Amino acid sequence: MAKRKTAFVCNDCGSEHPRWQGQCNDCREWNTLTEIVIENSPTKSVPASRSGFSGLTAAKVEVLNEIDLAALPRFSSGFKELDRVLGGGIVPGSAILIGGSPGAGKSTLLLQVMCLLAKTNSTLYVTGEESLQQVAMRAQRLQLPSDKLKLLAETNVDTICQLALQHKPTIMVIDSIQVMHMSDIASAPGGVSQVRESAAALTRFAKQHHIAMFLVGHVTKDGSLAGPKVLEHCIDCSIMLEGESDSRFRTLRGTKNRFGAVNELGVFGMTEKGMKEVSNPSAIFLNREEEASPGSIVMTIWEGTRPLLVEIQALVDYSQMSNPRRVAVGLDQNRLAMLLAVMHRHGNVQMNDQDVFVNVVGGVKITETGADLAVLLAMVSSFRNYTLPKELIAFGEVGLSGEIRPVPNGIDRISEAAKHGFKRAIVPKANMPKQKIKGIEVVPVSRLSEALEAL
């Protein structure tokens, strides 16, 4: 019997190692190496179906401007928010990975999309975790049209591909990739080898036959996609459906997109009849109290291709401990500590003996630096017990020397605030519009001290 050959793959970066070790040499993470089985016959000729990862079996050199793009037009999913995150619609032959925590609504959203597309397209919904009766019960509960959608309960990738060749769908859903397996892989479903090879085989199949394919992925405790990191490398789009268990709103965020902008945001509401689109997300995030209170301010963030108004709240209180607490929800913890140091050095506001809590209302996670100025103003408002006007917004990046740096799309952010009735905006001097925007007063600032005086 031939000796089995193995390798060790890092779950975070996907690099391979000949033997197990505690730390990955490439990404420097600990305890991330997992054993996989390598085929016993490395000299064996590669089948034609696997000769190209993108599915092209007959290699041919072509000139870039001679490639026909009209043969692969995008088509709508039926949900404008999902089309926005995907870059304008679904591209035939693309592999889309959608992840999220249990109960976020991944299967519900995809079932709604497939039932809508089944009216005009050939569709196939492959379920590996639920029975056909359970899927039918969900469709009946959501009152979805069920006379066109084709279902398949199977976990073997080879069988799925054979049946798909017979029915020739234009769009498929694999729910989920963690339960799929291939016959020639010895490990159990859900392992690194099975997930990697199953995703690679399904992606090749989708590109060969120009089938748009959704792959549902599980997440770990820290919120990242389960399985090897190469799973995110081989697919075309990676989107995450996020939402708190006590909130009926869900945010769909793109983290990788070969056909559009990344960090695009779509907002849905979970109802009794499934996921409903939220056409004006700023309205739900601006559900403020009628009476203004200290420590609250609204800022304009830029998500993908559109502005979004969110409320930032800060609570600064005297600390009873020797080491005051610094808590940030929806913001970077390290950036909060940096802003406190900048405010002490250049704003002459000292909070060394104060507990500081900062929260982004609505469960939104802000990754851009344009929230710096709003966070500082909210903390000063709470510290001095001074109520900021409800019609005030602010945005801008704060540098270590106390300067207020400009942010992209400043005029569009100010215009979005004016549409929602805001009367005054504190913005970086470089973002000052050349022409006056009707209904809003713009206050340009270049230093942190000027922004504090503008209050």
N, C-alpha and C positions, 0 to 999 in steps of 0.2 A: 504493500500500500504506500502510495506516495506521501511524503511528509507534507503536512499542511503548512503553508507559508502565511505568515501574519505580519501586520504592520500596526503602528499606533498613530491614530489621527487625533489632532487637537480639535475639540468641539468649538472653540472660539475662533480660531483663524484658519483651520483646515489643513495645516501643515502636517506632513507625515514624518515619523521617526522610526528607526529600525528596532528600537527596544523601549520598554516603558521607563519613564523617569518622572520625577515629581513635578518638574517645571518645564513648560514648553520653551524651546530656545528662541522661537520667533516672536511670540506675543508676550512672553515672560509671565504667563498666568500659571497658577498652581492647580494640580489635580484635575486637568482637563483632557488628558490623553485616554483614548478608548481603543481597545483592540479591535481590528477588523481582519477579515480573511481575504487573502489575495488568491486569485485563480492559480491552480497548480500548473497550468501550461502557458507560461508567458509568451512562448514562441508561436502559439496557435494564431492562425490568421484571423483577423478581425472581420466579423460579418459585415456585409455591405450596409445593413441597416444602422451600424454603429460607426461607419467610416467617417462621418462628420457629425459633430455635436449639434449643429444647426439643422441637420436633417438632409443636407445636400449629398446625394450619392454620386452624382456626376460632377466632379470638380471642373470649373471653367472660369477663366479669367475674363472679367468684364470691366468696361469703363464706367466710372461712377455715374456720369450724366446720362448713360444709356440704359440704366436700370429702370424698369417700368414700375412706377409706384401706384398706378391706377388699378393694378390687379389686386391690391390689398387695401381697400378702403376701410376706414373705421366705421363701426356701427354702434349705435347707442344701446346702453344697458336698460334704458327705461327710467333710470334715476339720474337726474342732473348732477346731484352731489357726487355720486360714484363716478360719473363720466369726468367730472372736474378733477378728481383725485387721480384718475387714470390718464389724464392729459388730453381729454376731449372725446373719449370713447374707447371701445374695445378694439384692439388690433388683431386681426386673424393670425393664428399661429403663435400667439404670445402665451407665455406661462406666467400666471399671476398668483402670488402667494399671499393669502390673507390670514393673519393671525389675530389672536385676542384671547382674553381670559375666559374661563367657562361661564356661560350665561351672557356673554356680551352681545350675542345676536348674529354670529357669523353664519350659521346654518339657516337662520330665519331670513336674513338679507339675501343670501344666494338662492334660496328657494323662491323668494318673490321675484328675483331677477330672472330665473329660469322659466317660471310660469309665464312671465310677460313676454320673454323672447320666444317661447314655444309657439306663439300665435303665428309668427312669420319665419321662424328658423327651425332647423332640426336640432334638438337639444338632447342631452343625456346627463342625468344626475346619478352619480355613482356614490352609494352610501356604504361605508364599511363599519360604522359604529351603531347604526340604527337599522331596524328591519324596514321593509317596504311599508308595512302597516303603520309604523310609527311616523314615517314621513307623510303618508297619506292623511293621518290624523292631524298633523300640524297644518297641512295644506287646507284641510276642511275647517279647522279652527280659524285660520286666517282668511277664509272665504276667497281662496285663490282659484283661478281657472285651472282645472286639472285634466282636461280632455286631450291635451297635446303633449305634455311633458312625459318623456320616457325615463323610467327608473331602473336601476340595476344595483343589486346587493351583492357585492363581490370585493375581495381584498387582494386577489392575485393579479399582478400587473399584466402578465402575459394574456390572461383570459380577458381582462378589460380591453386591451388593445385589439384582440381578435374580434370581440363583439362590436367594438367601435368601428372597425373596418367594414363590418356588415351594414351598420345603420348609418354611417357617414354623417355624424353630427357636425355642426358648425361651432358649437360651444359645449364644453363639458365641465362638470364639477366633480372633484375628487374629495370626498369628505370621510376621513382625513388622511393626510399623507403618512401620519405616524402608524396607522394600522395596515398600510399596504406592504406587500412582501413580494419577492421574486423567488422562483423555485430554485435557482442555482446558487442562492446565497444561504449559507448554513445558519446564520444567526437568527434570532427571534425578531418578529415585527416590532418596530420602534427603536431598534438598535441603530448605531451609526451606519453600519454597512447597508442595512435594509433601507433606511431613509434616504441615504445618498444615492444608491443605485436605483431605487424606485423613482425618485424625483428626476434623475438623469434620463431614465428610460421614458417616462411620461413626457418630459420636455422635448426629447427627440421626436417622439411620436406626434406631438402637437405641431412641431415645426415642419415635419415631413408632409403632413396632410392638411396644413393650414387650419388647424382647429384651435380656437381660443379656449384655454384651459385654466380653471380656477383650482388651486390647491389649498385646502384648509389646513392650517398648522396650529399645533398647540403651543402654549407658552409655559415657561418655567416660573418659579416663585418670584424671581426678580423682574419678570415682565418681558424677557427676551424670548425669541423663538426657540423651541426645543429642537434638539438634533444638531448635526454638525453645521459649522458656519458655511461650508460649501453649498448648503441647500439654498442660501440666499444669493450665492454667486451664480448659480446655473439658471435661475429664473430671471424673467424680464422685469417684473414689477413686484415689489414687496409693500404691502399695506397692512396697517394695524388698526383694528377696531377696539377703541378704548372707551371705558365708561365705568363709573362707580356703581356698586350694587344698589345703593340707595338713591340713585339718580335715574331718571327716565331718558336722559339725553346720552347719545353715543357720538363720539368723534372718530372719523375715519381719516387716518393720516398716512400719506405716502412716504416711505423711507428710502425707496429705490424705484426709479422709473426710467426705463430706456426710451420711452416715448413721450415724456413730458417733464414738467417741473417736479422736483422733490419737495417735501414738507408742505405739500398741498393739503388742505383741510376740508373735510366734508362733515356736516353735522346732521344727525338723524335723531328722531324721537321714537322711543319704544312705546308702542300702544298695544291695545288688545288685538288689533288687526295687523300687527307686524310693524316694520320700520317705516316711518314717515319722514319725508325730507323736511328740513328746516331751511327755508329760502333766505331768511334774514337772521343769521346767527347772532349778530350784535344785539338784537332785541332781547334774546334770552339771557345773554350774559350781562345785560344792563338792567336787570330787575332789582333796582335799588330801593331803599327805604324812602318814604316821602320826606322824612326829616333827616337832613345830612348830619353826620357825626364825624368827629376827628379821626384821622388816620385812613380816610377813604379818598381815592382819586381814580379817575378813568384815564386809560391810555389807549393808543392805537397801535396794535401790532400788525405785522405783515405776514400772512400765512399763504405761501405759494404765490398766487396771483391776485389776491384780494386783501383789502384791509379788514381788520376785525377789532371792534371795541370791546375791551374787557375792563373789569374793575379790580383794582389792587387795594387790599386792606393791610394795614400795619397796626400792631399793638406794641407799644413800648411802655414797660412798667418796671418799677424798682425791683431789683433782684434780691432775694434773701440768701442766695448762695454765693460762695466765693468766686465761682466761675459762672457768669451769666449765660443764659441759654440763647442760642441763635438758631431759630427754626424757620425754614423756608419751604412752603408748599406750592409747587408749580414753578419754582425758580431754582437756580443753582445755589447750593449752600455756600460754596466757596466765593461766589460772586457777591453774596450778601455780606460776607466778612470783609471783602475788599471795599465795598461801598461804605461800610461803617468807618473804615480807616480813612478813606478819602474825605468823608464828611467831617471827621475829627480834625484832619490836617488842614483842609482848605475851606471848610465851612464853619469852623470854630464851634462845632456842636459835639459834645462829648457824651457817649453812652456806655462808658466802661462798666458802670454799675447797674445797667438796665438789661432786663430781658427783652429781646426783640423777636417778634413773631410776624411773619409776612405771608400772606395768602393771596392766591389768584382765584377770584370767585368763579364758580362754574366748572371747576376741575380742569381748566385749560393749562397746558404745560408750555411755558414760554422759554424758548431756546435762544432768541435773538438778544442783542445787547441794547436794543432800543428801549427796553423797560427800565434802564438804570435811573434816569431822571425821575420817572414816576415813583419808583420805589423810595428814592431819597426824600422826595416831597411828602410821601405818605408817612414815612417814619418821623420826619420833623413835625408834621401835623399832629401825630399822636403824642410825641414827646412834649410838645408845647401846649397840648390840649386846645389846638386851634382848628376850627372847622373850615375846610376848604369849600369854595363855592361848588354847587352841583353842576354848574354849566362849564366847569374848567376841565381841560384835558392837558396832558403833558407827555412828551416822548423825547428821547435823545440818549446817546451813549455818553457816559462819564469816564474820562481818562484819569490816570493816576495823578496827574498834576492839577486836577480840578477843572480841566477844560471840558466843554460840552461839544461832543463831536456829532456830525450829521449822520443820518440814517438813510437808507434807500427809500425811494418813493415817498418823500416827505409831503409833497403837495397832495398826493392822493390820500394820505392819512388825514390831512387837515380837511379836505373836502368831505371825506366820510364822516368826520365829527360834525361838520356843519349840517349835513343831511339829517343827523339825529338831534339837532337842536342845541348843540353846544355853542356858547357865545365867546369863549376865550381859550386860547391855546398857548402854552409855553413850549417853544420848540428851539432847536439849535439855530444859530444865526445863519448857517449855511443852508438850512432848509426853508428860509424865509421866501415865500412866493413873490415873484416879481409883480404880479397883479393882485389886487385885493380880492379876497374871496368873500362873497356876500354872506352876511349874517354872523361872521366870526371875527374877533379881534386876535391877531397873531402877535405874540410878544417874543421877539428873538433874544436869545441869551447866548453868551460865549463862555461864561465862567459859572462855576457852581454858586459863588457869592451873588451873582446877578439873578440867578434863578430863585434863591432864597429871598432876595429883596423884592422880587416880582410878586411874591405871595401877598 
